[in-house]
Amino acid sequence: MAFRRLQEEEDCPRCMNGIEDIDHIICKCSKIKEVFNQVNKWGFGIPLFENLHDCFNCMDHISANNVMILNLFFNVLFFSWNARNKFTHDKENV
């Protein structure tokens, strides 16, 4: 967001622990990790990734075997990003 000059700070507004880029949003943000851990407690097997390259490799494998988990993964990302936007722009703590 800062790269596109849509926000002034480079840090992630939700976890304040790293530069907010695609790698951080998908793999390293502590908030997304919390959400994925909760979803996995419910019995879903969504893997946690160390970097974007691992994510892409795993998504290729998952798309061939279990499309439902892939759909769940991207829905979790979407709703987490939506909550991030509400937190950042509307100052709602979601």
C-alpha positions, -999 to 999 in steps of 0.1 A, spaced: 0 0 0 28 24 8 45 15 -25 14 26 -43 12 57 -21 -21 47 -7 -8 49 29 21 66 44 34 39 67 50 7 54 44 -13 85 14 -36 87 -14 -17 105 -28 -48 122 3 -65 136 29 -37 133 55 -64 127 70 -60 92 66 -42 60 31 -48 45 38 -66 12 22 -96 -4 46 -120 14 37 -104 47 0 -104 41 -2 -141 31 26 -157 52 40 -136 80 13 -114 95 5 -126 130 -32 -118 126 -35 -140 95 -16 -168 113 -41 -165 142 -70 -169 118 -54 -199 100 -46 -215 134 -83 -211 145 -96 -225 112 -72 -255 116 -85 -260 152 -119 -266 135 -104 -295 116 -93 -279 83 -58 -286 71 -46 -252 59 -8 -251 59 11 -221 72 38 -208 49 72 -193 55 74 -175 22 54 -167 -10 73 -193 -31 62 -221 -7 27 -208 -8 25 -210 -46 41 -245 -47 16 -258 -21 -14 -241 -39 -5 -259 -71 -5 -292 -52 -37 -284 -33 -56 -273 -64 -51 -308 -79 -62 -326 -48 -86 -305 -26 -102 -275 -42 -123 -268 -11 -93 -261 11 -79 -238 -16 -113 -220 -17 -113 -217 21 -77 -204 21 -86 -175 -3 -118 -167 15 -99 -164 48 -74 -141 31 -102 -120 16 -121 -116 49 -88 -109 68 -79 -82 42 -115 -68 45 -111 -66 83 -77 -50 78 -93 -23 56 -120 -16 82 -94 -13 109 -72 10 88 -98 32 72 -129 31 95 -109 25 127 -130 -5 136 -112 -31 156 -123 -63 139 
